[in-house]
Amino acid sequence: MTETVNMHQAKSSLSRLVERALAGEDVIITRNGKPLVRLVPVPVPQTRKRGPDLEFTDEEITELFEAPLVSDPK
């Protein structure tokens, strides 16, 4: 649904209009009957999920590289 309001109405009911825009409705503000702007939500950037902490000590790295390879038992 689209709601069209004039500038004066938009000033007096901005909070309500913002809530409607956040809910996915089209909100258009007009001046002298001519559309000027559309209220739209600002996209929230997706945050990357952090993986486990992969910091190792020098000793742990050496141990990983020098460990014998495990053969695949059949």
C-alpha positions as CSV (number, residue, x, y, z in Angstrom):
1,M,0.0,0.0,0.0
2,T,1.2,3.5,-0.7
3,E,0.6,6.4,1.6
4,T,1.0,9.9,0.1
5,V,1.2,12.9,2.4
6,N,1.9,16.5,2.0
7,M,4.9,18.2,3.6
8,H,2.9,19.6,6.5
9,Q,1.3,16.2,7.3
10,A,4.8,14.6,7.1
11,K,6.2,17.0,9.6
12,S,3.5,16.3,12.1
13,S,3.5,12.5,11.7
14,L,7.1,11.7,10.8
15,S,7.4,8.9,13.5
16,R,4.3,7.1,12.2
17,L,5.5,7.5,8.6
18,V,8.9,6.1,9.4
19,E,7.4,3.1,11.1
20,R,5.2,2.4,8.1
21,A,8.2,2.7,5.8
22,L,10.1,0.3,8.0
23,A,7.2,-2.1,7.7
24,G,7.7,-2.1,4.0
25,E,5.0,0.4,2.9
26,D,5.6,3.0,0.3
27,V,5.5,6.5,1.9
28,I,5.6,9.4,-0.6
29,I,5.9,13.1,0.5
30,T,4.5,15.7,-1.8
31,R,4.6,19.5,-2.1
32,N,1.8,21.3,-3.9
33,G,0.5,17.9,-5.0
34,K,3.7,16.9,-6.7
35,P,5.7,13.9,-5.3
36,L,9.1,14.9,-3.9
37,V,10.6,12.0,-1.9
38,R,9.9,8.5,-0.9
39,L,10.7,7.2,2.6
40,V,12.7,4.0,2.5
41,P,14.6,2.1,5.1
42,V,18.4,2.2,5.1
43,P,19.8,-1.3,4.5
44,V,21.6,-2.6,7.5
45,P,25.0,-4.0,6.4
46,Q,25.3,-7.8,7.0
47,T,28.0,-8.5,9.6
48,R,30.2,-11.4,8.9
49,K,30.1,-14.2,11.4
50,R,33.4,-14.7,13.1
51,G,35.0,-18.1,13.0
52,P,36.9,-19.6,15.9
53,D,40.0,-17.8,17.0
54,L,42.8,-19.3,14.9
55,E,45.8,-17.8,16.6
56,F,48.5,-20.4,17.4
57,T,51.8,-20.2,19.2
58,D,55.0,-20.8,17.3
59,E,55.3,-24.1,19.2
60,E,51.9,-25.2,18.0
61,I,52.6,-24.3,14.4
62,T,55.9,-26.3,14.5
63,E,54.1,-29.2,16.1
64,L,51.5,-29.2,13.3
65,F,54.1,-29.2,10.5
66,E,56.3,-31.8,12.1
67,A,53.6,-34.2,13.2
68,P,53.7,-37.5,11.3
69,L,51.1,-38.1,8.7
70,V,48.4,-40.5,9.7
71,S,47.8,-43.2,7.1
72,D,44.3,-44.2,6.2
73,P,43.5,-47.6,7.8
74,K,41.8,-50.0,5.4
